[in-house]
Amino acid sequence: MNVGIGLPIGDPTTLLTWARRADAGPFSTLGLLDRLVYDNPEPLVALAVLAGATSRIRVQTEVLLAPLRDTALLAKQAATLDRLTGGRLVLGLGIGGREDDHRATGTDPRTRGRRLDEQMATLCRLWWGEPYGDGVGPIGPAPARPGGPEVLFGGFKPAALERVARWGDGFLAAAPPSWAGGLFDTVRGFWKEYGRDGEPRLVAQVNVALGPQGVLDDARARMHAYYAFTGAPDRMTADLLTTPAEIRAALTAFADLGADEVMLYCYGLDPDQVDRLADLL
C-alpha cells in the first residue's frame, strides 16, 4: 500500500520544502485541497510549481471543486499539467459543500452534481482529442495518458460513489476506517454493475500531526479554522491522529480494507513532519 502526504495550506511558501522532502522519501503522492473563498493556494497552479521542483512523486488535487470552474479551461489546464509532468497528475474531483464558494463563481449549488457529470462528459471527450462541439474544434494539448489524467472522485452519497464507476479510475475516501469500509464496498459494487474491468483504485485520507506540542497545537488551530463552516470543528479536530501508534493503526486498518493508498493530510506548517512520518513508515 502506498502512502502520500497531504500538504498544509497555511503558507504557500513552505510547500516547496515539503514537496522536495517528500520526493526524496518513501511517499507516493503530494495532495492539495481546494477552496475558493479561503486563504489557500489554488491547487493546479501550486501543484504545477511543485511538480517542477520534484522528479517522481505524483501530484493530486484532493479534491478540485470542478463545478466552480469553466470546463474547457479545466480540460486544457489538466491536460497541460499531466503532459508536462509525464503523467504524474492525479485529478481528484468533487462538488464542494461551501455556499460561499458557489456564490463567488455564480454557480448553483443545487445543480453541482449534475454539472459535474456534464463536465466529465465534456472533459473525457476533449482529452480523447474530439472537438468541443458547435463549430468549436479540439482543445489541446493531448494529456500524457491517453484519455486524460487519472481521475478520482471524493464524496459520500450514492451519486458520488456511482460517479466513480461512470467516469473515474478510483475513489478518495475522507473517512475513518469504520466508515470507509462501507464506502469502498459500495464503490466496488457500482464498478461491477457498470461492467468495468479490474478494480477501482481506493485512496483513503486521514488527518495527522506529528511532533512536539507546538506542532500539534498549530495543526489543531488551523484545522479548527478550516472546518469552522461545519458548525462542529471540535469534532473534526478530535479525530486528528497525533502519535506514531495511532497513525500506524490507521494505515493497518486501511490496508486490511484493501486501500491502495493512504494520504496523510497535514495542517501544521512544520516541514519536519515529513521526516517524522517517513521514519514512521
Stockholm file with secondary structure:
# STOCKHOLM 1.0

chainA/1-281         MNVGIGLPIGDPTTLLTWARRADAGPFSTLGLLDRLVYDNPEPLVALAVLAGATSRIRVQTEVLLAPLRDTALLAKQAATLDRLTGGRLVLGLGIGGREDDHRATGTDPRTRGRRLDEQMATLCRLWWGEPYGDGVGPIGPAPARPGGPEVLFGGFKPAALERVARWGDGFLAAAPPSWAGGLFDTVRGFWKEYGRDGEPRLVAQVNVALGPQGVLDDARARMHAYYAFTGAPDRMTADLLTTPAEIRAALTAFADLGADEVMLYCYGLDPDQVDRLADLL
#=GR chainA/1-281 SS CEEEEECCCSCGGGHHHHHHHHHTTTCCEEEECCCSSSSSCCHHHHHHHHHHTCSSCEEEEEEEEGGGSCHHHHHHHHHHHHHHTTSCEEEEEECCCCHHHHHHHTCCGGGHHHHHHHHHHHHHHHHTTCCCBTTBCCCCCCCSSTTSSEEEEECSSHHHHHHHHHHCSEEEECSCHHHHHHHHHHHHHHHHHTTCSSCCEEEEEEEECCSSHHHHHHHHHHHHHHGGGGTCHHHHHHTCBCSHHHHHHHHHHHHHTTCSEEEEEECSCCTHHHHHHHHHC
#=GC SS_cons         CEEEEECCCSCGGGHHHHHHHHHTTTCCEEEECCCSSSSSCCHHHHHHHHHHTCSSCEEEEEEEEGGGSCHHHHHHHHHHHHHHTTSCEEEEEECCCCHHHHHHHTCCGGGHHHHHHHHHHHHHHHHTTCCCBTTBCCCCCCCSSTTSSEEEEECSSHHHHHHHHHHCSEEEECSCHHHHHHHHHHHHHHHHHTTCSSCCEEEEEEEECCSSHHHHHHHHHHHHHHGGGGTCHHHHHHTCBCSHHHHHHHHHHHHHTTCSEEEEEECSCCTHHHHHHHHHC
//
